[in-house]
Amino acid sequence: MDFICNFPFFSILISLFSGTICSVLPAKAAKAVNRLVIAAVGLMSAVLLLYLLSTGESFIYWMGHFPAPWGNEIRAGVLEAGMALFFCVIMYLSMAGGAHKLPDEVVESKHSLYYILVNLLLSSLLALVYTNDMFTAYVFVEINTISACGLIMIRQVGRTIEAAVRYMIMSLLGSGLLLFGLCIMYDLTGHLLMSNIKESVALIMANGEYQIPLIVAVALMCIGLCIKSALFPFHAWLPDAYGYSTVSSAAILSSLVSKGYIFLLIKIIYRVIGFDIFNSTRIIDVLFVFGLMGMIFGSLSAIKENDIRRMIAFSSVAQIGYIYMGFGMGTQAGMVASIFHILSHAATKSLLFIAAIGLTDVSGGSRKFIDLTGAAYRNKWAGVAFTAGSLSMVGIPLFSGFISKLLFAQAAVQVEGKMLASLIVLGISTVLNAVYFMKTVIRIYTSEQDAPYKSITFRDRKAYTVVLVCSILLNVILGVSSQPVVDMIGQGLAMFA
């Protein structure tokens, strides 16, 4: 086995133990370690991705060199390495983009704790991406939940504590259902390793025995992950969690945390149940319906908001609906569209949250639309960045959001029974997206004479501006060079199967 095959294990281990190291470091040193770890893991993920693309095959890594069930397995393919790399890029941009606000949002004595939580969150996301064992996945789901909850409540104002409690209650409900389903699955198959479970599930379906308990187990795991990823109508915790946490936390939570749970669901569909068997359970029809409902009701809730950050948060409900709509199509094309939208949404939503704080900073700290009038003139780069993110969410060409919607439309026409509903809701959702995002863009570019607020220039916040530019470029690259990414996703799904 080549040395590069150790990189997934190294990535998880480095992220996990860096949290312990940060606990004894001062804030500045903990910040440096955090940035270094994210960059190092991103570099290893990039090298691993190139290696897997060159070999064209996935590989299994035995932790401790002991095979299952005595040891634990890590599995790496093109999709896993690509997702790990993308997660690191978004996390680095999110941390750098909100760094200037952290002293105002978190008391200095808790800065080290903040970086500990971020490192633990990164380790849990990497574990969800790479693990080949369902119980290990559950353990890191809980680590992910605790870390995310800490990132929400570390700001310690009334709304964040309330949001953290609500998030924890809903997340524990989702985790409980996931564990319950996993227990039933273990009882039916006697395995925790994903590949072994898949073989047993195929035998159960072929023999026609225990099919109802199997469907119940699959349904419970799906419901648990739907709750944790904020699929409508399980999204009540999301607006406050994203809207009142720190800038970096909001960008990370909206872009990465829910995507980690969704990626685990993709692994369950392909590597635990089997794509064809999962489609035969008709659970996809339920995911399809709730995905469509989320696209509409998430957008309607965003339109009614008068707070820019809560508006962006409600937009995530709609975008999560897109992903589950793709799952519900039950086709390879629908799955490819959903995975591409995971990347598109992560790149765009982090950009919007980071840009929004630049607009509120030049509006007296207010997040109300009336106070944001003319904010794009007072902070030109934040205005450009928010406009770029908005155009991507609406689906304007040259941006990643356009490719997402194009892929969903192409996938929809291949599904006879769901084509009409998919295209109609896709069109309605696009119009609704335009209503609340373009309304905000018009507001921030409406000139206000003698505004009583200060302006911010590039010289005032050079690092912040560089992050905005990099985020815009990432979005445009996904939009104009999407075919290699789509091909990589297809190759990764083939490796999954």
C-alpha positions, 0 to 999 in steps of 0.5 A: 500500500502506498504511503498516500493511502495513510492520508485519510487516517492522518487527516482525521487523527490530526484534526482530532488531536489538534483540539487537545493541543489547542486546549493548552495554548493561548488564543493566538497559538490556537488560531495558528494551529487551527489554520495550519491543520485545515491547510494541512488536511486540505493539502493531503486531501488534494494529493489523495484526490490526484492519486485516486484519479490517477489509479481510478480505484478506491482503497480500504485502509485497516486502522491498526492493520486489523480487518473488521470486525476486530479493526476499523475500516476507512474507505477512500475514493474520488468522491470522498477525497474531493468532498474532504478537500472541498470541506477544508477549502470552505472551512478555511475561507469561513474561519478567515472571513469571520476572524475580524469579528471574533473578538467582538462576538466571543470573550477572549478567554474562550477563543481557544475553546472556539478553535478546539470546537472547530478542530473537532468539527473538522475531524467529525466531518472527515470521519463521516466522509471516510469511515466504512463502519456505521457505528463509527459514523454514529460516534462522529455524528455525536461529536459533530453535534456537540461541536456544532452546538458549542459553536452556536452557544459560545457567543452567549447571548440570549438568542444563541443559548435558546438556539443552541438548546433547540438545536441540541433537542432536535439533533438528539432526536435525529441521533436517537432515530439514527441509532434506533435504525442502526440497532435494527439493522445490526439485529437483522444483518449482524454487521456494522461494516457497510459492505457487509451490511449491503451483502446481508441486505441483498440476501434479505431482499432476495429471500423475501424475509424480514423486509418490513423490519428492514424498511423500518430500519432504513426509514428511521435512519433516513428520518434521523439524518433528515432532521439533522440536515434540516429538511422541511418540516424538521427545520425549526431549529435552523434560522436561529442557529444560523442567524445568531451564531458568530459569523464563522460559525454561521458560515460553517454550519450552513455550508458544512455541518448539514452536508456531512449528514447528507453525505452520510445518507448518500453512503447509506443509500449506495454502500449500506442498502444499495441504490436499487434496493433503496429505490424499491422501498419507495422511501425516495417518494417521501424524500421527493415530496418533502424536498419539493415542499422545502423548496417552496416553504423555505423560500416563502419564509425567507421572503417574509424575513426582515433580518438579512441573516435569518433570510439567508438561513431560511434560504438554506431550507429551500436549498436542502430541499433541492438536494432531497428532490434530487435523491427522490428522483431515484436516478443517477442523474438526480444524485449527481445533481444533488451532490453538485448542489452540495458543493454549490450551496456550500460555496455560495452560502458561506460567501453570503454569510461572510458578505452579510457581516460586511454590510451590517458593519457599515449599517450600525450593526443592524441586520434590518433591511431598512438600515441596510439601504445603501450598504453596498456603497459603504462597503463596496466589496461586501456588496459585490460579494453579496450580489455574486452570491445572490445571483448564484442562488437565483441561478444566473449563468456563470455562477455555480447555482445555474449549473445546479439548476440545469443539472436538476432540470436535466435529471427531471426530464429523465423521470417520467412520473416526477418530471412535471412536478420537479420542473414546476417547483424548480421554476417556482422556487427560482422565482421566489429566490429572485424575489428575496435575494434581488430585493436585498440587492436592490436595497443595498444598492439604493443610494441613501443621502447623508447616511449616518454610518461609516464606510469600510474600504479595502485598506481597512480589511484586506484579509476580509476582502481577499476572502470575499474575492476567493469565495467569488472566484470559487463560485465562478470556477464551479460555474464555468468549469463544472464538467470536470467536477460533474465527471468526478462526481459520476466517477465517485458514485461508480466507485461507491457502487 
